[in-house]
Amino acid sequence: MTVQAMPLPRDAAGAIEKRVYRKVFWRIVPFLMLCYVVAYLDRVNVGFAKLQMSQDLGFSEAVFGLGAGIFFVGYFLFEVPSNVILHRVGARMWIARIMITWGIVSAAFMFVPSAPWFYALRFLLGLAEAGFYPGIILYLTYWYPSHRRARIIAVFMAAIPVSGIFGNPLSGWIMDAFHETHGLAGWQWMFLIEAVPAVLIGLAVLFVLDNSVREAKWLTDEEKAVIEREIAADAKGKDSPASLGAVFRDGRVWLSCFIYFAFVSGQYGLTFWMPTLVKATGVSGNLNIGLISAIPFLCAVVAMILFGQSADRRRERRWHLVIPAVMGAIGFVVAATATDSTIAIAFLSLAAAGVLTCAPLFWSLPTAFLHGAAAAAGIAMINSIGNLAGFVSPYAIGLLKDLTGSTEFGMYMLAVMLVLGAAAVLTTPAKLVNR
């Protein structure tokens, strides 16, 4: 006679799930966050380099904006193929390849002699890094179901403001402290020094990341079963495209592309131009600019985590995106018109809290209906098209600044994009995404 195991009471099952996901969190999320801090620092440190580099090499605002943005052309071209490869060969090997490659390319910026070389290396950096961010978003869907994902992605993406909090003062200090050492400018040392962690952490990925729950030796079979059961239950409720072609024909995917494009416009307009915007308020000295630039990013960390926790707890996605987008728009408009430096920094902080909160919470929308191989292609497609804003936004701001002599109209443009993105979010059916 076989005795069947009695199902666990709901409270007991919930306690087990909580313990398992706490274990998963501490094993993978802080390490992924560290990877993204390094990634984002290498992506946007060009904004700090501009403070010396443009003068040394004779770059206009438009030349710099084009160079900053051309990164995303290479990023766009290789994004979908990179994520499909990651889904097939596994995250461990592919994420390591990405980080080591971009570290080498980033270090090569210290040798830039002219605008064409600047453009070429920014393009190659985009190729090298393509697939990292959407690959991590895809990787997190292997471990976390929809109702747990907003908070986790928000914590992971807190790496963006964290890189600003520590990276901006670090970049400013390197540029001041190392300037003219061994005949190299401060910006050259910055590119070299900040590239080293990418290579080292890329090597560490080979030993830390597991490709799947099933491969994780640090989980017991019972713990693996808890996660796999939740992931399987989550997948059952998704009306996911059945093929790669279906992904490209899905209107929901294209709407997600537009929303993400609007939010990324604000994100990169802020991060690339933050040192310049802070300098325009009257702050002098690269280290001082870096320290003041950290304030808006510190505000963003708090906002991202609070909004992420609230979205998961309430299982509400749309208004948790709309409110930060409007916050960002208001922040940009007031900061652009403020004559007092304290008010300008305060509203730049509001803008940072808003636009940087939009990015992680946005992924609750497409991952609510994408699953499996379709998720690999769909996430990469949305991220690649959305990140074209990283090309358009810095270039447009630089061009407007050259034409008008002010960053004011560029910030108005960012505010309009955020409002359009918020309006598009409200066209998404609540029953589709509120999971």
Secondary structure, 3 states (H helix, E strand, C coil): CCCCCCCCCHHHHHHHHHHHHHHHHHHHHHHHHHHHHHHHHHHHCHHHHHHHHHHHHCCCHHHHHHHHHHHHHHHHHHHHHHHHHHHHHCHHHHHHHHHHHHHHHHHHHHHCCCHHHHHHHHHHHHHHHCCHHHHHHHHHHHHCCHHHHHHHHHHHHCHHHHHHHHHHHHHHHHHHHCCCECCECHHHHHHHHHHHHHHHHHHHHHHHCCCCCCCCCCCCHHHHHHHHHHHHHHHHCCCCCCCHHHHHHCHHHHHHHHHHHHHHHHHHHHHHHHHHHHHHCCCCCHHHHHHHHHHHHHHHHHHHHHHHHHHHHHCCCCHHHHHHHHHHHHHHHHHHHCCCHHHHHHHHHHHHHHHHHHHHHHCCCHHHCCCHHHHHHHHHHHHHHHCCHHHHHHHHHHHHHHHHCCCHHHHHHHHHHHHHHHHHHCCCCHHHHCC
